Amino acid sequence: MIKLLAVLIITLTLPGCSFLVEVILFNNSKSSIKVCNLNHTNQNCQTIEPKSSNKVSLVADKKINAWSYSITTSGKESIYSFAFEPYPAQASNIYCQGFFMKRCDIPLQYESDGLLYWAGKNQELPTKNFPNQPPGFPVAPDA
C-alpha cells in the first residue's frame, strides 16, 4: 500500500516538471488581435478577442536573442521584439500552475495604442496602473 501511494504521488508530481512558461496576454483593445510566435517554425497563431486573454507559447526552435511575435489587428500586422530578464523576474505571482514544480506565466497587456506592457508580478489582468516597466517595455510595434 505504501509503495502504491509513493508511486501515485510521484506520478502526480512529475507532470509539473514538463510545464513550459507561457505569456498570458490580455487584449485591452476594441478589436480582435491575431498573435503569432515568430520564434517557432510552426508559428502557433491564435486570435484573442477584445477585452479577453489567452496564453501564448514561449517556445522557440530557432536561435533567438529576443522574442518576436506578430500582432495583427484590423488587417495590419506589426512585429514586437523583446527580451525578458531571467525567469522568474517577470513571472506573475497570480498566474501559476503546479504544486511542487510551480511555474508562473508572464503577464502582458496589449493596449489600443499598439503598445505591449508588462502587467506586473502582483496584478490581475487587465490592469489600469502598470508598475515600473522592465528594460525594453513597453514594447512598440516594429521598433
N, CA and C of each residue as an Amber inpcrd file, in Angstrom:
protein
   429
   0.8130000  -1.1870000   0.0000000   0.0000000   0.0000000   0.0000000
   0.8690000   1.2690000   0.0000000   1.9300000   1.2600000   0.8010000
   2.8180000   2.4210000   0.8650000   3.5280000   2.6190000  -0.4730000
   3.9450000   1.5200000  -1.1110000   4.5960000   1.6270000  -2.4190000
   3.6350000   2.1980000  -3.4440000   2.3930000   1.7630000  -3.4150000
   1.3820000   2.2680000  -4.3520000   1.1650000   3.7590000  -4.1360000
   1.0840000   4.1810000  -2.8870000   0.9050000   5.5890000  -2.5690000
   2.1140000   6.4060000  -3.0450000   3.3170000   5.9040000  -2.8440000
   4.5270000   6.5940000  -3.2970000   4.5430000   6.7340000  -4.8160000
   4.1810000   5.6660000  -5.5310000   4.1300000   5.7180000  -6.9960000
   3.0810000   6.7260000  -7.4520000   1.9350000   6.7580000  -6.7870000
   0.8790000   7.7070000  -7.1460000   1.3490000   9.1440000  -6.9440000
   2.0040000   9.4280000  -5.8410000   2.4980000  10.7810000  -5.5780000
   3.5420000  11.1860000  -6.6090000   4.4640000  10.2990000  -6.9160000
   5.4890000  10.6060000  -7.9240000   4.8450000  10.8380000  -9.2800000
   3.8850000  10.0180000  -9.6540000   3.2120000  10.1550000 -10.9430000
   2.4760000  11.4820000 -11.0410000   1.8370000  11.9060000  -9.9710000
   1.0850000  13.1520000  -9.9990000   1.9720000  14.3880000  -9.9940000
   3.1680000  14.2720000  -9.4440000   4.0470000  15.4420000  -9.3940000
   4.9710000  15.5520000 -10.5950000   5.2570000  14.4750000 -11.2790000
   6.1630000  14.5370000 -12.4340000   5.6520000  15.4160000 -13.5660000
   4.3540000  15.4340000 -13.9060000   3.9290000  16.3230000 -14.9860000
   4.2940000  17.7780000 -14.7310000   4.4320000  18.1880000 -13.4580000
   4.8370000  19.5500000 -13.1480000   6.2150000  19.8730000 -13.6860000
   7.0540000  18.8860000 -13.8840000   8.4050000  19.1170000 -14.3880000
   8.4010000  19.5290000 -15.8570000   7.3520000  19.1780000 -16.5760000
   7.3430000  19.4400000 -18.0120000   6.6090000  20.7250000 -18.3770000
   6.1340000  21.4820000 -17.4100000   5.4280000  22.7200000 -17.7080000
   6.3590000  23.7070000 -18.3950000   5.8540000  24.3750000 -19.3810000
   6.5870000  25.4480000 -20.0290000   5.9880000  26.7630000 -19.5740000
   6.8230000  27.7410000 -19.3630000   6.3380000  29.0690000 -19.0240000
   5.7090000  29.6560000 -20.2810000   4.6030000  30.3320000 -20.1020000
   3.9120000  30.9720000 -21.2160000   3.6900000  32.4380000 -20.8830000
   3.3040000  33.1850000 -21.8870000   2.8520000  34.5500000 -21.6980000
   1.3370000  34.4790000 -21.6010000   0.7720000  35.1610000 -20.6310000
  -0.6770000  35.3390000 -20.6290000  -0.8910000  36.7630000 -21.1270000
  -1.5590000  36.8750000 -22.2630000  -1.6910000  38.1580000 -22.9620000
  -3.1340000  38.6240000 -22.9150000  -3.3540000  39.8100000 -22.3480000
  -4.6820000  40.4070000 -22.3030000  -4.7920000  41.4330000 -23.4160000
  -5.8440000  41.3190000 -24.2370000  -6.1130000  42.2500000 -25.3240000
  -7.0260000  43.3420000 -24.7850000  -6.4550000  44.4820000 -24.4550000
  -7.2270000  45.5930000 -23.8930000  -7.5950000  46.6080000 -24.9790000
  -7.8800000  46.0990000 -26.1660000  -8.2950000  46.9680000 -27.2660000
  -9.7410000  46.6400000 -27.6350000 -10.2570000  47.3630000 -28.6130000
 -11.6410000  47.1490000 -29.0480000 -11.7300000  46.2210000 -30.2450000
 -10.5940000  45.7050000 -30.7130000 -10.5560000  44.8250000 -31.8840000
  -9.9210000  43.4980000 -31.5280000 -10.2920000  42.4640000 -32.2620000
  -9.6200000  41.1690000 -32.1140000  -8.1890000  41.3120000 -32.6000000
  -7.2980000  40.5580000 -31.9940000  -5.9190000  40.5400000 -32.4500000
  -5.5280000  39.0980000 -32.7430000  -4.6730000  38.9280000 -33.7340000
  -4.1090000  37.6200000 -34.0570000  -2.6410000  37.6820000 -33.6600000
  -2.2250000  36.7710000 -32.7890000  -0.8750000  36.7660000 -32.2540000
  -0.1520000  35.5250000 -32.7580000   1.0490000  35.7100000 -33.3210000
   1.8420000  34.5930000 -33.8410000   3.2450000  34.6210000 -33.2370000
   3.7170000  33.4710000 -32.7870000   5.0650000  33.3070000 -32.2640000
   6.0080000  33.1310000 -33.4540000   6.8490000  34.1220000 -33.7240000
   7.7550000  34.0830000 -34.8710000   9.0480000  33.3350000 -34.5800000
   9.2380000  32.8840000 -33.3630000  10.4450000  32.1500000 -32.9880000
  10.2870000  30.6500000 -33.1740000   9.1720000  30.2370000 -33.6740000
   8.8810000  28.8190000 -33.8320000   8.4590000  28.5720000 -35.2730000
   8.9750000  27.5120000 -35.8740000   8.6410000  27.2000000 -37.2670000
   7.1300000  27.1110000 -37.4470000   6.4710000  26.4060000 -36.5400000
   5.0100000  26.3870000 -36.5150000   4.6080000  27.5650000 -35.6470000
   4.2010000  28.6600000 -36.2480000   4.0780000  29.9390000 -35.5500000
   2.9950000  29.9950000 -34.4760000   2.2110000  28.9730000 -34.3090000
   1.2360000  28.9130000 -33.2160000   0.3940000  30.1800000 -33.1110000
  -0.2380000  30.5820000 -34.2030000  -1.0740000  31.7780000 -34.1990000
  -2.3900000  31.5020000 -33.4820000  -2.8760000  32.5250000 -32.8200000
  -4.1770000  32.4340000 -32.1730000  -4.8250000  33.7990000 -32.1360000
  -6.1290000  33.7930000 -32.0650000  -6.8930000  35.0320000 -32.0050000
  -7.3060000  35.2900000 -30.5680000  -7.1670000  36.5430000 -30.1550000
  -7.6080000  36.9540000 -28.8240000  -8.6470000  38.0450000 -29.0210000
  -9.8220000  37.7800000 -28.5200000 -10.9380000  38.7150000 -28.6670000
 -10.7200000  39.9530000 -27.7950000 -11.4290000  41.0600000 -28.1010000
 -11.2970000  42.2710000 -27.2860000 -11.6550000  41.9880000 -25.8260000
 -10.9320000  42.6340000 -24.9430000 -11.1770000  42.5470000 -23.5000000
 -11.1330000  41.1250000 -22.9700000 -10.2500000  40.3130000 -23.5370000
 -10.0650000  38.9420000 -23.0560000  -8.5920000  38.5710000 -23.1420000
  -8.2680000  37.4240000 -22.5520000  -6.8700000  37.0000000 -22.5420000
  -6.7440000  35.5690000 -23.0180000  -5.5190000  35.2110000 -23.3640000
  -5.2010000  33.8450000 -23.7590000  -3.7200000  33.6320000 -23.4950000
  -3.3520000  32.3740000 -23.3590000  -1.9360000  32.0500000 -23.1920000
  -1.2750000  31.9350000 -24.5480000  -0.0600000  32.4570000 -24.6300000
   0.7260000  32.4470000 -25.8540000   2.0400000  31.7380000 -25.5250000
   2.4330000  30.8010000 -26.3620000   3.6090000  29.9910000 -26.0420000
   4.9040000  30.7970000 -26.0860000   5.8140000  30.4010000 -25.2010000
   7.1800000  30.9080000 -25.1860000   8.0760000  29.7440000 -25.5720000
   7.9060000  29.2840000 -26.8050000   8.6550000  28.1480000 -27.3150000
   9.3820000  28.6090000 -28.5680000  10.6440000  28.2330000 -28.6660000
  11.4240000  28.6000000 -29.8470000  12.1610000  27.3810000 -30.3650000
  12.1990000  27.2480000 -31.6800000  13.0480000  26.2210000 -32.2790000
  14.0670000  26.8710000 -33.2210000  14.2140000  28.1850000 -33.0640000
  15.2150000  28.9560000 -33.7940000  16.0670000  29.6670000 -32.7560000
  17.3280000  29.9040000 -33.0770000  18.2020000  30.6420000 -32.1680000
  17.6870000  32.0750000 -32.0680000  17.5670000  32.5600000 -30.8330000
  17.0000000  33.8960000 -30.6420000  17.8130000  34.7040000 -29.6360000
  17.7770000  36.0060000 -29.8100000  18.2940000  36.9410000 -28.8160000
  17.1370000  37.6820000 -28.1640000  15.9970000  37.6840000 -28.8470000
  14.7920000  38.3420000 -28.3410000  13.5870000  37.5620000 -28.8450000
  12.5060000  37.6370000 -28.0870000  11.2550000  37.0130000 -28.5230000
  10.6160000  37.9110000 -29.5690000  10.1050000  37.3230000 -30.6300000
   9.4180000  38.0800000 -31.6760000   8.0420000  37.4870000 -31.9070000
   7.0670000  38.3590000 -31.8790000   5.6790000  37.9830000 -32.1310000
   5.1060000  38.9730000 -33.1260000   4.2070000  38.4820000 -33.9710000
   3.4540000  39.4050000 -34.8030000   2.0810000  39.5430000 -34.1740000
   1.5650000  40.7510000 -34.2080000   0.1950000  41.0130000 -33.7640000
  -0.5000000  41.7100000 -34.9200000  -1.5810000  41.0940000 -35.3730000
  -2.3480000  41.6400000 -36.4880000  -3.6930000  42.1120000 -35.9600000
  -4.0260000  43.3500000 -36.2600000  -5.3220000  43.9040000 -35.9040000
  -5.7980000  44.7890000 -37.0430000  -7.0610000  44.6790000 -37.3590000
  -7.6680000  45.4520000 -38.4500000  -6.8720000  45.3150000 -39.7440000
  -6.3500000  44.1150000 -40.0070000  -5.6340000  43.8310000 -41.2460000
  -4.1980000  44.3160000 -41.2790000  -3.7130000  44.9630000 -40.2280000
  -2.3390000  45.4700000 -40.1930000  -1.5050000  44.6060000 -39.2540000
  -0.4040000  44.0680000 -39.7950000   0.4930000  43.2380000 -38.9990000
   1.6670000  44.0690000 -38.5000000   1.9830000  43.9290000 -37.2140000
   3.1360000  44.5940000 -36.6060000   3.9740000  43.5470000 -35.8970000
   5.2780000  43.7880000 -35.8360000   6.2110000  42.8700000 -35.1860000
   6.6490000  43.4760000 -33.8560000   6.6240000  42.6600000 -32.8190000
   7.0380000  43.0480000 -31.4750000   8.2220000  42.1790000 -31.0790000
   9.3430000  42.7940000 -30.7590000  10.5310000  42.0570000 -30.3190000
  10.9240000  42.5630000 -28.9360000  11.1760000  41.6290000 -28.0270000
  11.5040000  41.9960000 -26.6650000  12.2340000  40.8480000 -25.9870000
  12.8770000  41.1610000 -24.8830000  13.5750000  40.1500000 -24.0830000
  13.0710000  40.2330000 -22.6610000  13.0680000  39.1020000 -21.9940000
  12.7170000  39.0570000 -20.5840000  13.9900000  38.8890000 -19.7770000
  13.9410000  39.3660000 -18.5440000  15.0250000  39.0760000 -17.6150000
  14.9340000  37.5970000 -17.2740000  15.9870000  37.0100000 -16.7230000
  15.9370000  35.5790000 -16.4130000  14.7270000  35.2360000 -15.5350000
  14.1170000  34.0940000 -15.8460000  12.9570000  33.6310000 -15.0930000
  13.3550000  33.4360000 -13.6450000  12.5600000  33.8590000 -12.6980000
  11.1820000  34.3200000 -12.7360000  11.0210000  35.8320000 -12.5840000
  11.9680000  36.6380000 -13.0240000  11.9360000  38.0850000 -12.8030000
  10.6040000  38.7220000 -13.1960000  10.0410000  38.3700000 -14.3510000
   8.7790000  38.9640000 -14.7680000   7.5870000  38.0140000 -14.6140000
   7.8030000  36.8780000 -13.9900000   6.7110000  35.9160000 -13.8100000
   5.7090000  36.4540000 -12.8000000   4.4510000  36.1540000 -13.0380000
   3.3690000  36.5810000 -12.1720000   3.3370000  35.7490000 -10.9000000
   2.8990000  36.3490000  -9.8150000   2.6290000  35.5990000  -8.5980000
   1.1810000  35.1140000  -8.5820000   0.3980000  35.5060000  -9.5820000
  -1.0300000  35.1760000  -9.6500000  -1.3030000  34.0630000 -10.6540000
  -0.6810000  34.1180000 -11.8240000  -0.9610000  33.1600000 -12.9040000
   0.0400000  32.0040000 -12.8450000  -0.2020000  31.0960000 -11.9190000
   0.7210000  29.9930000 -11.6650000   0.0060000  28.6510000 -11.7570000
   0.7730000  27.6030000 -12.0350000   0.2770000  26.2330000 -12.0690000
   1.3020000  25.3390000 -11.3990000   0.8160000  24.1890000 -10.9790000
   1.7040000  23.2030000 -10.3840000   1.7490000  23.3390000  -8.8830000
   2.2820000  22.3210000  -8.2540000   2.3570000  22.3190000  -6.8010000
   3.8150000  22.2600000  -6.3630000   4.4650000  21.1440000  -6.6090000
   5.8660000  21.0180000  -6.2290000   6.7640000  21.7740000  -7.2030000
   6.4740000  21.6560000  -8.4860000   7.2610000  22.3250000  -9.5250000
   6.4340000  23.4840000 -10.0820000   6.1270000  24.4510000  -9.2410000
   5.2780000  25.5720000  -9.6220000   5.9490000  26.3990000 -10.7160000
   5.1800000  26.7530000 -11.7110000   5.6750000  27.6590000 -12.7420000
   4.6250000  28.7250000 -12.9500000   5.0880000  29.9390000 -13.1820000
   4.1870000  31.0790000 -13.2770000   4.3660000  31.7760000 -14.6210000
   3.2440000  32.1050000 -15.2430000   3.2660000  32.7450000 -16.5540000
   3.6430000  34.2260000 -16.4430000   4.0070000  34.7970000 -17.5750000
   4.4150000  36.2000000 -17.6450000   3.2360000  37.0050000 -18.1960000
   2.7070000  37.9630000 -17.4190000   1.5230000  38.7040000 -17.8370000
   1.8610000  39.9320000 -18.6900000   1.3010000  39.9750000 -19.8920000
   1.4610000  41.1320000 -20.7780000   0.0820000  41.6580000 -21.1320000
   0.0220000  42.9400000 -21.4460000  -1.2480000  43.5520000 -21.8300000
  -1.0460000  44.3900000 -23.0830000  -1.8650000  44.1010000 -24.0990000
  -1.8480000  44.8390000 -25.3660000  -2.8580000  45.9790000 -25.2480000
  -2.4140000  47.1930000 -25.5440000  -3.2760000  48.3690000 -25.4400000
  -3.7100000  48.8680000 -26.8150000  -4.7670000  49.6500000 -26.8320000
  -5.3190000  50.1900000 -28.0830000  -4.3150000  51.0280000 -28.8640000
  -3.3420000  51.6280000 -28.1740000  -2.3340000  52.4430000 -28.8600000
  -1.2600000  51.5880000 -29.5220000  -1.3970000  50.2470000 -29.4170000
  -0.4530000  49.3430000 -30.0600000   0.7470000  48.9880000 -29.2040000
   0.8230000  49.4920000 -27.9760000   1.9420000  49.1740000 -27.1010000
   1.6490000  47.9140000 -26.2930000   2.7070000  47.1920000 -25.9740000
   2.6270000  45.9560000 -25.2110000   3.3280000  46.2060000 -23.8710000
   2.5780000  46.0600000 -22.7810000   3.0830000  46.3510000 -21.4400000
   3.2270000  45.0770000 -20.6200000   4.2010000  45.0870000 -19.7080000
   4.2810000  44.0600000 -18.6770000   3.3040000  44.4700000 -17.5950000
   2.4470000  43.5510000 -17.1640000   1.3710000  43.8850000 -16.2300000
   1.7830000  43.8070000 -14.7660000   2.9360000  43.2460000 -14.4610000
   3.3940000  43.2090000 -13.0810000   3.2770000  41.8340000 -12.4520000
   3.9790000  41.6600000 -11.3560000   4.0070000  40.3730000 -10.6570000
   2.7530000  40.1220000  -9.8350000   2.1290000  41.1790000  -9.3260000
   1.0550000  41.0090000  -8.3500000  -0.2680000  41.6220000  -8.7620000
  -0.4730000  41.8070000 -10.0610000  -1.7150000  42.3980000 -10.5290000
  -2.4460000  41.4370000 -11.4550000  -3.7650000  41.4350000 -11.3440000
  -4.5770000  40.6380000 -12.2530000  -4.7890000  41.4130000 -13.5400000
  -4.9330000  40.6830000 -14.6230000  -5.2420000  41.2940000 -15.9160000
  -6.7490000  41.4800000 -16.0320000  -7.2250000  42.5530000 -16.6080000
  -6.4730000  43.7180000 -17.0790000  -6.0780000  44.6110000 -15.9070000
  -5.0730000  45.4100000 -16.1580000  -4.6470000  46.3670000 -15.1550000
  -4.7220000  47.7750000 -15.7410000  -5.0390000  48.7270000 -14.8950000
  -5.0830000  50.1280000 -15.3270000  -3.8050000  50.8560000 -14.9460000
  -3.1620000  50.3960000 -13.8740000  -1.9460000  51.0450000 -13.3870000
  -0.7790000  50.0840000 -13.5300000   0.0300000  50.3240000 -14.5420000
   1.1780000  49.4600000 -14.7740000   2.2950000  49.7810000 -13.7890000
   3.0060000  48.7590000 -13.3370000   4.1560000  49.0080000 -12.4770000
   5.2980000  49.5750000 -13.3140000   6.4000000  49.9110000 -12.6460000
   7.5990000  50.3040000 -13.3920000   7.9060000  49.1850000 -14.3730000
   8.1440000  49.5540000 -15.6150000   8.3580000  48.5740000 -16.6610000
   9.8120000  48.0960000 -16.6820000  10.0140000  46.7970000 -16.9340000
  11.3830000  46.2940000 -17.0520000  12.0380000  46.8530000 -18.3110000
  13.3500000  46.7190000 -18.4270000  14.0390000  47.2260000 -19.6240000
  13.3940000  46.7030000 -20.9020000  13.1670000  47.6140000 -21.8440000
  12.5860000  47.2490000 -23.1370000  11.0740000  47.3260000 -23.1940000
  10.4230000  47.5760000 -22.0610000   8.9600000  47.6890000 -22.0130000
   8.5850000  49.1050000 -21.6660000   7.4460000  49.6150000 -22.1350000
   6.5220000  48.9560000 -23.0540000   7.1620000  48.7730000 -24.4260000
   6.6780000  47.7770000 -25.1450000   7.2140000  47.4430000 -26.4490000
   6.3630000  48.1030000 -27.5270000   7.0110000  48.8600000 -28.3890000
   6.3350000  49.4800000 -29.5140000   6.4290000  48.5540000 -30.7110000
   5.4230000  48.5930000 -31.5820000   5.4840000  47.7350000 -32.7770000
   6.5770000  48.1760000 -33.7330000   7.1800000  47.1980000 -34.3850000
   8.1730000  47.4310000 -35.4440000   9.3370000  48.3030000 -34.9880000
   9.6490000  48.2550000 -33.6840000  10.7490000  49.0940000 -33.1610000
  12.0680000  48.3440000 -33.2300000
